[in-house]
């Protein structure tokens, strides 16, 4: 079936509805991926600003599919209304669905851009398939407020809430020796009006052009400027959210030598591997095989040719792409804490969750007996302690159920809610 030629002859636009039952004009998902991959692979977006890049790519998709290019693109949902798909240009694999929930029936077209800013691959999946890759509970969504003007600076709220005001000060000098990532203390939190007045002199300042698609780098430069204007003597950014978090965070790396030995074993035995050298939502891989095997979009997978883990000081996670029980052939896994949440890969990470729990309770001078933990997998075993209440989900592994104080229903059967009802914590 020549869908492209049929669309050309039809005279339809991308906004004209096409029924799924129309075998001549509605392109099935496999054929859609094939046509777009063939037509878009090799298309360069080098040097294009983000807004321009999006329009240029959508225009090229129109030509590839046989549609006329509209003079301007309407803000419909989805953008390609007739064929029921949206497009996402991905230099990384961190997917963000903007301003709307994921539609299980919609098709999502991901165009992978390589280091040369050239489209190297196109993947099309349904919303129902997309949500399977999410491990956070909800896919990342961004909601935006629209300003009526960009020509003036406005402080929308001139006062803090009563709770914040009790902690707040107007004296920015107290921040000189404070780390931007430390926990906030009383009389170290600037009032919102003070923050506004400190940041107002930034109006008119510019950030050096870094790269058309390197939003994270520009964000880091902006973050540094904000720290300086607020009165911090140093700049820190650990990649967490919000940017100036002052959170209680302690991240411990893995046993470096054992991780290197595991990666060496993976190389020797032909296993696909990747690792995280820092506390950011990314992993490094030597080639595209990790994504090709797992199709995992929850975390950025950055491909670095000739990647050598020995060039990095720390390793926070190691990922091995394989199906169970192939991991049993890796001897070094027996000496490292690991878990499998995904059919296609497992990951190695610091295994004792109870250490973090105790650190938080101790910091806030709480009591261990007030702690409640829920778990279902191997990596939860370490936090199932007699010092607090441990609840296993109905779908938990047997070893976890043996250590539990209570076994609730499955995670997809309101397990946490039912446990809270059982213990009388909620009505």
C-alpha positions in Angstrom: 0.0 0.0 0.0 1.5 3.4 -1.0 0.1 5.5 1.8 2.2 8.6 0.9 0.9 8.7 -2.7 -2.7 8.1 -1.5 -2.4 11.1 0.9 -1.0 13.3 -1.8 -3.9 12.5 -4.1 -6.5 13.0 -1.4 -5.8 16.7 -0.9 -6.1 16.3 2.9 -4.2 18.4 5.4 -2.7 17.1 8.6 -5.7 18.5 10.5 -8.3 16.5 8.5 -9.6 13.5 10.4 -8.9 10.1 9.0 -10.7 7.1 10.4 -8.6 4.1 11.6 -10.8 2.0 9.4 -9.7 3.8 6.3 -7.2 1.3 4.9 -6.1 3.7 2.2 -5.2 6.8 4.2 -4.7 5.9 7.9 -1.1 4.7 8.3 -0.7 1.7 10.7 1.9 2.2 13.4 4.5 -0.1 11.9 4.3 1.4 8.5 4.2 4.9 10.0 7.5 4.2 11.8 9.0 2.7 8.7 8.1 5.7 6.5 9.2 8.3 9.0 12.5 6.5 9.8 13.4 6.2 6.1 12.4 9.7 5.3 13.7 11.6 8.4 16.9 9.6 9.1 19.9 11.8 8.2 17.9 15.1 8.4 20.0 17.8 10.1 18.8 20.2 12.7 22.2 21.6 13.4 22.2 25.3 14.4 18.5 25.6 14.6 16.9 27.3 17.7 14.5 25.1 19.6 11.3 26.8 18.3 12.6 26.9 14.7 13.8 23.3 14.9 10.3 22.1 15.9 8.7 23.9 13.0 11.3 22.7 10.5 11.0 19.1 11.6 7.2 19.1 11.4 7.4 20.7 7.9 9.7 17.9 6.8 7.4 15.2 8.3 4.5 16.7 6.3 6.6 16.3 3.1 7.7 12.8 4.0 4.0 11.7 4.6 2.7 13.4 1.5 0.8 16.2 3.2 1.0 19.9 2.2 3.1 22.0 4.6 0.7 24.4 6.4 1.7 28.1 6.5 1.5 27.9 10.2 1.1 25.0 12.6 -2.1 25.0 14.8 -1.9 24.1 18.5 -4.1 21.1 18.1 -3.9 18.0 20.3 -2.3 16.0 18.8 -0.3 18.2 16.5 -0.8 15.8 13.6 -4.5 15.4 14.1 -5.4 13.4 11.0 -2.9 10.6 11.7 -3.3 10.9 15.5 0.3 11.5 16.5 2.6 14.0 18.3 6.3 14.4 17.6 9.2 14.7 20.1 12.7 15.5 19.0 15.0 13.8 21.5 18.7 14.5 21.9 18.4 12.7 25.3 16.0 9.9 26.3 14.3 11.9 29.1 10.7 12.2 27.8 8.5 15.1 28.9 4.9 15.2 27.9 3.8 18.8 28.0 0.6 20.1 29.6 -1.6 17.1 29.1 -1.9 13.5 30.2 -0.7 10.6 28.1 -3.4 9.4 25.7 -3.3 5.6 25.4 -4.8 5.7 21.9 -2.4 8.4 20.5 0.8 7.6 18.7 4.0 9.3 19.9 6.8 9.8 17.4 10.3 10.1 18.8 13.0 11.4 16.6 16.5 10.7 18.0 19.1 13.3 17.4 22.8 12.3 17.6 25.8 14.4 18.6 26.1 15.9 15.1 22.5 17.2 15.5 21.3 14.8 12.8 18.2 12.6 13.2 19.6 9.1 13.6 16.4 7.1 14.3 12.6 7.3 14.5 10.5 5.3 16.9 6.7 5.3 17.1 4.8 3.9 20.0 1.3 4.3 21.4 0.5 6.1 24.7 -0.5 2.7 26.2 3.0 1.4 25.5 4.7 4.7 26.6 3.3 4.6 30.1 4.9 1.1 30.6 8.4 2.8 30.5 7.5 5.2 33.3 8.8 4.2 36.8 7.8 7.3 38.7 4.0 6.8 39.0 3.3 9.5 36.4 5.2 10.5 33.3 6.9 13.9 33.6 4.5 16.7 32.7 5.2 20.4 32.5 2.5 23.1 33.2 3.2 26.7 32.2 1.7 30.0 33.2 1.4 32.6 30.5 2.4 36.2 31.3 0.4 39.0 29.8 3.5 41.0 29.1 7.3 40.4 29.0 8.2 44.1 29.1 8.0 44.6 32.9 9.1 42.8 36.0 6.3 41.9 38.5 6.3 40.5 42.0 3.1 38.5 42.0 3.0 37.8 45.7 4.4 40.5 48.0 4.3 38.5 51.2 5.2 35.0 52.3 2.8 32.5 54.0 2.6 32.8 57.8 4.7 29.6 58.3 7.5 30.8 56.0 7.5 34.3 57.4 8.4 32.9 60.9 11.6 31.5 59.3 12.3 34.4 56.9 14.7 37.3 57.0 15.7 40.3 54.8 19.3 40.0 55.7 21.1 38.4 52.7 24.5 38.6 54.4 23.6 35.4 56.4 23.9 33.4 53.1 27.6 34.2 52.5 28.9 31.0 54.2 25.8 28.9 53.5 25.7 26.2 50.8 22.8 26.5 48.3 22.2 22.8 48.8 22.1 22.7 52.6 19.0 22.4 54.7 17.3 25.7 55.3 17.5 27.1 58.9 15.6 29.7 60.7 16.6 33.2 59.7 18.4 32.0 56.6 15.4 32.0 54.3 15.0 35.2 52.4 11.6 36.7 52.2 10.0 36.6 48.7 10.2 40.4 48.4 13.9 40.3 49.2 14.5 37.5 46.6 12.7 39.7 44.0 14.8 42.8 44.8 18.0 40.7 44.7 17.2 39.2 41.3 15.8 42.3 39.7 19.3 43.6 38.7 19.6 40.5 36.4 17.2 42.1 34.0 19.1 43.0 30.8 21.9 40.5 31.5 22.6 37.8 28.9 23.9 34.3 29.0 26.5 33.3 26.5 25.1 31.2 23.6 26.1 27.6 24.2 24.2 25.4 21.8 20.7 25.4 20.3 19.6 22.4 22.2 21.7 22.6 25.4 19.0 23.9 27.7 20.5 22.2 30.7 23.8 24.1 30.1 22.0 27.5 29.9 20.1 26.6 33.0 23.3 25.9 34.9 24.6 29.3 33.9 21.4 31.0 35.0 21.5 29.0 38.3 25.1 30.3 38.9 24.0 33.9 38.3 21.0 33.5 40.7 23.3 32.2 43.5 25.6 35.2 43.1 22.8 37.7 43.2 21.1 36.1 46.2 24.4 36.4 48.2 25.8 32.9 48.2 29.6 32.9 48.1 29.7 29.7 46.1 27.7 28.0 43.4 26.4 24.4 43.8 24.1 22.4 41.6 23.5 18.8 42.3 21.0 18.3 39.5 18.1 17.9 41.9 14.7 19.8 42.0 14.0 22.5 42.9 17.4 24.1 41.9 18.2 25.8 45.2 16.9 22.9 47.3 18.5 23.0 50.7 17.4 19.4 51.0 18.7 16.6 53.2 20.4 14.5 50.6 23.2 11.9 50.9 24.2 9.9 47.9 26.8 7.2 48.4 28.7 5.7 45.4 29.1 2.0 44.9 32.3 0.0 45.5 34.4 1.3 42.6 36.7 -1.6 42.0 33.8 -4.2 42.1 31.9 -2.1 39.6 34.9 -1.9 37.2 35.3 -5.6 37.6 31.6 -6.2 36.7 31.8 -4.0 33.6 35.0 -5.8 32.5 33.2 -9.1 32.9 30.2 -7.7 30.8 32.7 -6.8 28.1 34.3 -10.2 28.2 31.1 -12.1 28.1 29.3 -9.9 25.6 26.7 -8.3 28.0 25.3 -4.8 27.2 26.2 -2.4 30.0 25.9 1.3 31.1 26.7 3.2 34.3 25.9 6.5 36.1 29.0 8.4 37.2 27.0 11.1 39.2 23.7 11.8 40.9 21.9 12.9 37.8 19.1 11.3 35.8 21.4 10.0 33.1 23.4 6.9 32.3 26.5 6.6 30.0 26.7 3.8 27.4 29.5 3.1 24.9 27.0 2.6 22.0 23.3 2.5 21.1 22.8 -1.1 22.1 21.4 -0.4 25.5 18.5 1.6 24.2 18.1 -0.7 21.2 17.7 -3.6 23.6 15.6 -1.9 26.4 13.8 1.0 24.7 14.0 2.6 28.2 13.0 6.3 28.2 12.8 6.9 31.9 16.4 8.1 32.1 18.7 9.9 29.7 21.1 7.4 28.0 24.1 9.3 26.7 26.2 7.5 24.2 30.0 8.2 24.4 32.1 6.4 21.9 35.1 4.7 23.4 33.6 5.0 26.9 36.0 4.0 29.7 34.6 3.8 33.2 38.1 4.1 34.6 38.1 7.8 33.5 35.4 8.6 36.2 36.1 8.9 39.9 32.8 7.4 41.1 30.1 5.0 40.0 26.6 5.4 41.4 24.8 2.7 39.3 25.6 0.0 36.8 23.1 -1.3 34.3 23.2 -4.6 32.6 20.8 -5.3 29.7 19.8 -9.0 29.7 16.8 -11.2 30.3 16.4 -13.4 33.3 18.1 -15.7 34.2 21.1 -14.7 32.1 22.5 -12.6 34.9 23.4 -15.8 36.8 26.4 -16.1 34.5 27.9 -12.9 35.9 30.1 -13.8 38.9 30.7 -10.2 40.0 26.9 -9.7 40.5 27.2 -12.0 43.6 29.3 -9.3 45.3 27.2 -6.3 44.5 23.6 -5.2 45.5 21.3 -5.4 42.5 17.7 -5.5 41.5 15.5 -6.1 38.5 12.5 -3.8 38.0 12.5 -4.2 34.2 12.3 -7.3 32.0 15.0 -6.1 29.8 17.7 -5.0 32.3 18.8 -5.0 35.9 20.7 -2.3 37.8 23.3 -2.3 40.6 22.9 0.4 43.2 23.6 1.0 47.0 21.3 -1.5 48.6 20.7 -0.6 52.3 17.6 1.7 52.3 17.5 1.6 56.1 20.6 3.8 56.3 18.8 6.7 54.5 15.7 6.2 56.6 17.6 6.4 59.9 19.5 9.4 58.7 16.3 11.3 58.0 14.6 10.3 61.2 17.8 11.2 63.3 18.0 14.6 61.6 14.4 15.5 62.5 14.8 14.0 66.0 12.0 11.5 65.3 11.4 8.0 66.6 12.1 4.9 64.6 8.9 3.2 65.8 6.9 5.9 63.9 8.3 4.8 60.6 6.2 2.8 58.1 7.8 1.2 55.0 6.1 -0.5 52.0 8.0 -2.8 49.7 7.6 -5.5 47.0 11.1 -6.3 45.6 14.5 -7.5 46.5 16.0 -4.1 47.0 13.4 -3.5 49.8 14.7 -6.3 52.0 17.3 -4.0 53.8 14.6 -1.6 55.0 12.3 -4.2 56.5 13.4 -3.8 60.1 12.0 -4.8 63.5 12.6 -1.2 64.5 9.5 0.0 62.6 6.4 -1.2 60.8 7.2 -3.1 57.6 4.4 -3.8 55.1 4.7 -6.1 52.1 2.6 -5.6 49.0 0.5 -8.6 47.9 2.6 -8.9 44.8 5.9 -8.9 46.9 8.6 -11.5 46.7 8.3 -14.3 49.2 11.5 -13.3 51.1 10.0 -9.9 51.8 6.6 -11.3 52.9 8.5 -13.4 55.5 10.0 -10.3 57.1 6.8 -8.2 56.9 4.6 -7.2 59.9 1.6 -7.1 57.6 0.9 -8.2 54.0 -1.6 -6.0 52.1 -3.2 -6.3 48.7 -1.3 -5.9 45.4 0.1 -2.5 44.4 -2.5 -2.2 41.6 -5.3 -3.1 44.0 -4.9 -0.1 46.3 -2.4 -2.0 48.5 -1.1 1.1 50.4 -4.6 2.5 50.9 -5.9 -0.8 52.2 -3.0 -1.1 54.7 -3.6 2.4 55.9 -7.2 1.6 56.5 -6.3 -1.6 58.3 -4.0 0.2 60.8 -6.5 3.0 61.3 -4.2 5.7 59.9 -7.0 7.0 57.6 -10.8 6.8 57.8 
